[in-house]
């Protein structure tokens, strides 16, 4: 724990230094991302691409890469290329400054921001999509020039958002899949669904392709596109995002953007988000996909920047399960701490119902389960296992509060008779299991108790 704290402190110091420590010449104007407006979108924009370089020497003032020699580009270092997507309103993506600074805070690298806002800003999405291959051609030229100067294809990492993910795929294709890595952040679905691999991002585009799908029922792409595909909250409705159109633009972009914020959260390393291989989100939520044996001696994959540590598994196995599922909280750092709850009841009649669970520690800190399973059928002497999740970690659980509900509003209140209840931490399996025996729950009535270690029944 001490080492983690020291590491976090180091990251913070570097991050603050990058934000404030490097002075820029006050007389110098810094090239910036092209800020456009809705009026530009109404008229439409012709494609213009600006390549903005940031390094630890110039973290706050970009250098525009053009035909002249660069002052800051160091081809012996890793190069991360960020490519944004479709811009309906022409505004600068809100996540750009933080993503650039976070990348520079964890590694001394070249960060090249591809600004194709002129070309991406239009009311007509298909016009922006048509520009993708043209942007890819420009990026191929850039990489070719860097290769001549001594760069290696292994050292390139492209991070593509929405349409930018497919642009990254087209660039990778031009180099026959030799680029080091492509990360697709909610690759665009419209006009790309059902297309052959040559017309979209696919695993042959780089040595390692990792993808986060956060809006598969909207602007994103449902099917797997990489060596590893992460589906937070099943890849559809993200917690904390509006569910109705009355929220305006936020309704359309919140789920789509969540992939970017999840990726950035992995760079901050305040907590790791573990993802589990599964054939469907439903099976994952029902607790059927929580084994990490297939990755031994490693753990299940960690979402985001460090996913490349699992590269050898995903690129060498003949038929690995590439789809990874997990739950997140509704805000940063997005981590959910999971528990299994094994319940054996002894009611004669089978009853369907749901649980709401609150944990508390000795300091009085409380958290209600954010991840609740769907209704389960409780049969006599039949063990049911539920997967639940909290947005806080409890090292020592002092009290547990349970509320059982059948959803019925008429008739007498039902009593659920629990023979044994066992809590097992999935996130920290080394922690002792906690139990409670012989408990009667009155429907819709909260019951609070102190759990005991499972081996010391008394």
Secondary structure, 3 states (H helix, E strand, C coil): CHHHHHHHHHHHHHHHHHHHHCCCCCCCCCECCCCCCHHHHHHCCCCEEEEEEECCCCCCCEEECCCCCCCCCCCCCCEEEEECCCECCCCCCCCHHHHHHHHHHHCCCEEEEEEEHHHHECCCHHHHHHCHHHHHHHHHHHHHHHHHCCCCHHHEEEEEECHHHHHHHHHHHHCCCCCCEEEEECCCCCCCCCCCHHHCCCHHHCCCEEEECCCCCCCCCCCCCCCEEEEEHHHCCCCCCCCCHHHCHHHHHHHHHHHHHHHHHHHHCCCCCECEECCCHHHHHCCCCCCCHHHCCCCCCECCHHHHHHHHHHHHCCCCCCEEEECCCCCCCCCCEEEEEEEEECCCCCEEEEEEEEEECCCCCEEECCECCCCEEECECCEEEEEEEECCCCCCCCEEEEEEECCCCCCCCCEEEEEEEEEEECCCCCCCCEEEEEEEEECCCCEEECCEECCCCC
